[in-house]
Amino acid sequence: AVVVATDDERIRSAVRAFGGEAVMTSERCRSGTDRVAEVARRIRADLYLNIQGDEPLMTTRTVRRVLALHRDASVAMGTAATALAKTDWANPNAVKVLTDRRGDALYFSRGALPYYRDGAPAAPPATPLLQKHLGIYSYRADLLRQFVRWPAGYFETAEKLEQLRALEHGVRIRVATTPDDSVGVDTPADAARVERRLRRSRQARGRQAI
């Protein structure tokens, strides 16, 4: 099932207009994960995938790579990341993720990671252990049920990043690497960038059809 979870009637109406399925959820949901968990109480499944509504350019390849993480039965929660551009390193709207060598997240932050005691370089370090995080999550059903019982922790409250709630409770989050960046829509300028890319994509498809 593909479902749009929302607390806004305007969004539900837009989804129904193009033939999609929308589920109304509580306005009290603190995060997208809490919203998915509310839907999961009505729609039962073994695995849930959450693509954030402000990530309209998420690719099929990225989705498949995140789902593939769960071939490892020990992975209860997954997400994705891509190469970190120099312009995104100090951008608080571009979330950074540090991983260990196995690909499990060590920390997510809006700040420039890591901190350089002797002075930061002009560009982010060239290491696959530091990447730009993308707004997509996968969860096994039992982990999702646990997640929403936990109160928002110190790090989640400080950074406003829900995945830190899971890390604070000892959950390993496996990170899939993808070459496909996605523009998170946090500002009007971001929305304009997405609209330009969508127009170019439609034009390219039109040329191929001809």
Secondary structure as a PSIPRED ss2 file (coil, helix, strand):
# PSIPRED VFORMAT (PSIPRED V4.0)

   1 A C   1.000  0.000  0.000
   2 V C   1.000  0.000  0.000
   3 V C   1.000  0.000  0.000
   4 V E   0.000  0.000  1.000
   5 A E   0.000  0.000  1.000
   6 T E   0.000  0.000  1.000
   7 D C   1.000  0.000  0.000
   8 D C   1.000  0.000  0.000
   9 E H   0.000  1.000  0.000
  10 R H   0.000  1.000  0.000
  11 I H   0.000  1.000  0.000
  12 R H   0.000  1.000  0.000
  13 S H   0.000  1.000  0.000
  14 A H   0.000  1.000  0.000
  15 V H   0.000  1.000  0.000
  16 R H   0.000  1.000  0.000
  17 A H   0.000  1.000  0.000
  18 F C   1.000  0.000  0.000
  19 G C   1.000  0.000  0.000
  20 G C   1.000  0.000  0.000
  21 E C   1.000  0.000  0.000
  22 A E   0.000  0.000  1.000
  23 V E   0.000  0.000  1.000
  24 M E   0.000  0.000  1.000
  25 T C   1.000  0.000  0.000
  26 S C   1.000  0.000  0.000
  27 E C   1.000  0.000  0.000
  28 R C   1.000  0.000  0.000
  29 C C   1.000  0.000  0.000
  30 R C   1.000  0.000  0.000
  31 S C   1.000  0.000  0.000
  32 G H   0.000  1.000  0.000
  33 T H   0.000  1.000  0.000
  34 D H   0.000  1.000  0.000
  35 R H   0.000  1.000  0.000
  36 V H   0.000  1.000  0.000
  37 A H   0.000  1.000  0.000
  38 E H   0.000  1.000  0.000
  39 V H   0.000  1.000  0.000
  40 A H   0.000  1.000  0.000
  41 R C   1.000  0.000  0.000
  42 R C   1.000  0.000  0.000
  43 I C   1.000  0.000  0.000
  44 R C   1.000  0.000  0.000
  45 A C   1.000  0.000  0.000
  46 D C   1.000  0.000  0.000
  47 L E   0.000  0.000  1.000
  48 Y E   0.000  0.000  1.000
  49 L E   0.000  0.000  1.000
  50 N E   0.000  0.000  1.000
  51 I E   0.000  0.000  1.000
  52 Q C   1.000  0.000  0.000
  53 G C   1.000  0.000  0.000
  54 D C   1.000  0.000  0.000
  55 E C   1.000  0.000  0.000
  56 P C   1.000  0.000  0.000
  57 L C   1.000  0.000  0.000
  58 M C   1.000  0.000  0.000
  59 T C   1.000  0.000  0.000
  60 T H   0.000  1.000  0.000
  61 R H   0.000  1.000  0.000
  62 T H   0.000  1.000  0.000
  63 V H   0.000  1.000  0.000
  64 R H   0.000  1.000  0.000
  65 R H   0.000  1.000  0.000
  66 V H   0.000  1.000  0.000
  67 L H   0.000  1.000  0.000
  68 A H   0.000  1.000  0.000
  69 L H   0.000  1.000  0.000
  70 H H   0.000  1.000  0.000
  71 R H   0.000  1.000  0.000
  72 D C   1.000  0.000  0.000
  73 A C   1.000  0.000  0.000
  74 S C   1.000  0.000  0.000
  75 V C   1.000  0.000  0.000
  76 A C   1.000  0.000  0.000
  77 M E   0.000  0.000  1.000
  78 G E   0.000  0.000  1.000
  79 T E   0.000  0.000  1.000
  80 A E   0.000  0.000  1.000
  81 A E   0.000  0.000  1.000
  82 T E   0.000  0.000  1.000
  83 A C   1.000  0.000  0.000
  84 L C   1.000  0.000  0.000
  85 A C   1.000  0.000  0.000
  86 K H   0.000  1.000  0.000
  87 T H   0.000  1.000  0.000
  88 D H   0.000  1.000  0.000
  89 W C   1.000  0.000  0.000
  90 A C   1.000  0.000  0.000
  91 N C   1.000  0.000  0.000
  92 P C   1.000  0.000  0.000
  93 N C   1.000  0.000  0.000
  94 A C   1.000  0.000  0.000
  95 V C   1.000  0.000  0.000
  96 K E   0.000  0.000  1.000
  97 V E   0.000  0.000  1.000
  98 L E   0.000  0.000  1.000
  99 T E   0.000  0.000  1.000
 100 D C   1.000  0.000  0.000
 101 R C   1.000  0.000  0.000
 102 R C   1.000  0.000  0.000
 103 G C   1.000  0.000  0.000
 104 D E   0.000  0.000  1.000
 105 A E   0.000  0.000  1.000
 106 L E   0.000  0.000  1.000
 107 Y E   0.000  0.000  1.000
 108 F E   0.000  0.000  1.000
 109 S E   0.000  0.000  1.000
 110 R C   1.000  0.000  0.000
 111 G C   1.000  0.000  0.000
 112 A C   1.000  0.000  0.000
 113 L C   1.000  0.000  0.000
 114 P C   1.000  0.000  0.000
 115 Y C   1.000  0.000  0.000
 116 Y C   1.000  0.000  0.000
 117 R C   1.000  0.000  0.000
 118 D C   1.000  0.000  0.000
 119 G C   1.000  0.000  0.000
 120 A C   1.000  0.000  0.000
 121 P C   1.000  0.000  0.000
 122 A C   1.000  0.000  0.000
 123 A C   1.000  0.000  0.000
 124 P C   1.000  0.000  0.000
 125 P C   1.000  0.000  0.000
 126 A C   1.000  0.000  0.000
 127 T C   1.000  0.000  0.000
 128 P C   1.000  0.000  0.000
 129 L C   1.000  0.000  0.000
 130 L E   0.000  0.000  1.000
 131 Q E   0.000  0.000  1.000
 132 K E   0.000  0.000  1.000
 133 H E   0.000  0.000  1.000
 134 L E   0.000  0.000  1.000
 135 G E   0.000  0.000  1.000
 136 I E   0.000  0.000  1.000
 137 Y E   0.000  0.000  1.000
 138 S E   0.000  0.000  1.000
 139 Y E   0.000  0.000  1.000
 140 R E   0.000  0.000  1.000
 141 A H   0.000  1.000  0.000
 142 D H   0.000  1.000  0.000
 143 L H   0.000  1.000  0.000
 144 L H   0.000  1.000  0.000
 145 R H   0.000  1.000  0.000
 146 Q H   0.000  1.000  0.000
 147 F H   0.000  1.000  0.000
 148 V C   1.000  0.000  0.000
 149 R C   1.000  0.000  0.000
 150 W C   1.000  0.000  0.000
 151 P C   1.000  0.000  0.000
 152 A C   1.000  0.000  0.000
 153 G C   1.000  0.000  0.000
 154 Y H   0.000  1.000  0.000
 155 F H   0.000  1.000  0.000
 156 E H   0.000  1.000  0.000
 157 T H   0.000  1.000  0.000
 158 A H   0.000  1.000  0.000
 159 E H   0.000  1.000  0.000
 160 K C   1.000  0.000  0.000
 161 L C   1.000  0.000  0.000
 162 E C   1.000  0.000  0.000
 163 Q H   0.000  1.000  0.000
 164 L H   0.000  1.000  0.000
 165 R H   0.000  1.000  0.000
 166 A H   0.000  1.000  0.000
 167 L H   0.000  1.000  0.000
 168 E H   0.000  1.000  0.000
 169 H C   1.000  0.000  0.000
 170 G C   1.000  0.000  0.000
 171 V C   1.000  0.000  0.000
 172 R C   1.000  0.000  0.000
 173 I E   0.000  0.000  1.000
 174 R E   0.000  0.000  1.000
 175 V E   0.000  0.000  1.000
 176 A E   0.000  0.000  1.000
 177 T E   0.000  0.000  1.000
 178 T C   1.000  0.000  0.000
 179 P C   1.000  0.000  0.000
 180 D C   1.000  0.000  0.000
 181 D C   1.000  0.000  0.000
 182 S C   1.000  0.000  0.000
 183 V C   1.000  0.000  0.000
 184 G C   1.000  0.000  0.000
 185 V C   1.000  0.000  0.000
 186 D C   1.000  0.000  0.000
 187 T C   1.000  0.000  0.000
 188 P H   0.000  1.000  0.000
 189 A H   0.000  1.000  0.000
 190 D H   0.000  1.000  0.000
 191 A H   0.000  1.000  0.000
 192 A H   0.000  1.000  0.000
 193 R H   0.000  1.000  0.000
 194 V H   0.000  1.000  0.000
 195 E H   0.000  1.000  0.000
 196 R H   0.000  1.000  0.000
 197 R H   0.000  1.000  0.000
 198 L H   0.000  1.000  0.000
 199 R H   0.000  1.000  0.000
 200 R H   0.000  1.000  0.000
 201 S H   0.000  1.000  0.000
 202 R H   0.000  1.000  0.000
 203 Q H   0.000  1.000  0.000
 204 A H   0.000  1.000  0.000
 205 R H   0.000  1.000  0.000
 206 G H   0.000  1.000  0.000
 207 R H   0.000  1.000  0.000
 208 Q H   0.000  1.000  0.000
 209 A H   0.000  1.000  0.000
 210 I C   1.000  0.000  0.000
